[in-house]
Amino acid sequence: MLSLFDQGPPLPCPAPFNLAAHVLGRAGDTPDKCALAILSGTGADSWSFARLEQAVRGTATGLLARGFRPGDIVVLRLGNTVDFPLAYLAAIAAGIVPVPTSSQLTEPEVARIIADLDPAGLFHDPDVACPDHPGIVTVADLRDMRALPPADYAMGDPGRMAYAVYTSGTSGRPRAVAHAHRAIWARQMMMDGWYALGPSDRLCHAGAFNWTYTLGTGLMDPWTMGATALIPEPGTDIADLPALLRTHKATIFAAAPGVYRKILQDHDRLDLPDLRHGLCAGEKLSRTLHRKWAEVSGTDLFEAYGMSECSTFISASPAHPARDDMLGQPQAGRRIAILGEDGPVPRGEEGTIAVHRSDPGLMLEYLNEPEETAARFRGDWFLTGDQGAMGADDQIAYLGRSDDMMNAGGYRVSPIEVEAVLNTHPDITLAAVTEVEVKTDTRVIAAFYTAPARVDETALHAYVEERLAHYKTPRVYIHLSALPTGANGKLLRRVLRDQFEANRHD
């Protein structure tokens, strides 16, 4: 039996279509219901569905009045505030193509994005690093637009580009991943296949507004279902999250594994009477963490696997819990395979996790990168670059990254991008970067380098932080006399990782 999951295609996306119209499609049914509550220790800033839709469509009117037109690209340089999702959806409502970017990016990193995309404008919070640009729309401007008369949704072909997100790739240079309006339609496969989400749910996401994991799982998916999204206010201590979950009667909690790990460090018991289960994505969930959360909270955790190019498409769910240390199974409506050189491998054998080209959630392309786009496909299959094995029950085991990609708190980071910065340091002769486990269930980015003498670690860290976003900077720096390489001179990052972990002392 081959490693192929195919239970038939999902329902076809309707046409004409607009992503933002789909997300807010239930706003008129329950206009006074709470769509969003921004949680604090003293209460919550509440947004009704009516207020939410007015802000989005009013902002769309303002953007069109400023001269933006459907198809224009705009880069979002906004902070961890509600301004981020409102501006994102407003642009899409008007047919404009937003490109959300991490607020942690440095000005040189943003300048490279501007050079790549030649955007018509930038939405800018003055607290976020951003080069000068003639098309800047300030966060104050965006807020003033919310009260304007609502714009009509720009309806059209569901296959046209709606937005793009940046991801690090094997080349070491971040690439813009273009997605169609229909990508939101594909997310309905997660509603039962991962979330078990319904209109009565109150889903709390621990992430920042301007993180794409929060944007999808924490905001747009609850709104699509007519459910309530709960987001802790910026600066909330992770240790305070259980109290917020209890006070605001969260029924589903979503976070990266590191958040669950920190909560369990601070709490021996959790009293969460309304919580049905937790959702986990961004990095591999360990069996130990999963088991401990269940013991302390009395609720289960359901993991999902995905990537910027296709969001999540393999997951556990209340209806189909993960077996042992498996990721879960492909969501109903997906077509997933484990590929070898000649096609799907037999069940139980290792291969590359692949998504069929027909998946409505799969990216359109890497913008302005036709060769890189073509390289990620083998026939009709998109190659994730991650290894897995499919069991007889369709459940998939994750067997690691084949391309040395790292994970920093849910962000995919290319070692080549970090190495390129380290190798410009005047005292370093060669650097190699990989992800290592510094103690059980805790992984960080580590830099190994050769140099005539050890470089001051504080100065080295400052050097990297001036040039890369904080989440990309190594947390460990190790001076070596030589770096391991193969016969062809290629760095053997896995050898460095294995050696470090073999000598680790918890």
Buried (B, 14 or more C-beta within 10 A) or exposed (E): EEBBBEEEEBEEBEEEBBBBBBBBBBBEEBBEBBBBBBBBEEEBEEBBBBBBBBBBBBBBBBBBEEEBEEEBBBBBBBBBBBBBBBBBBBBBBBBBBBBBBBBBBBEEBBBBBBEBBEBBBBBBBEEBBBBEBEBBBEBEBBBEBBEBEBBEBBEBEBBBBBBBBBBBBBEBBBBBBBBBBBBBBBBBBBBBBBBBBBEEBBBBBBBBBBBBBBBBBBBBBBBBBBBBBBBBBEEBEBEBBBBBBBEBBBBBBBBBBBBBBBBBEEBEEBEBEEBBBBBBBBBBBBEEBBEBBBEBBEBBBBBBBBBBBBBBBBBBBEEBBBBEEBBBBBBBBBBBBBBBEEBBBEBEEBBBBBBBEEBBBBBBBBBEBEEBBEBBEEEEBBBBBBBBBBBEEBBBBBBEBBBBBBBBBBBBBBBBBBBBBBEEBEBBEBBBBBBBBBEEBEBBBBBBBBBEEEBEBEEBBEBBBEBBBBBBBBEEBBBBEEBBEEEEEEBBBEBBBBBBEEEEEE
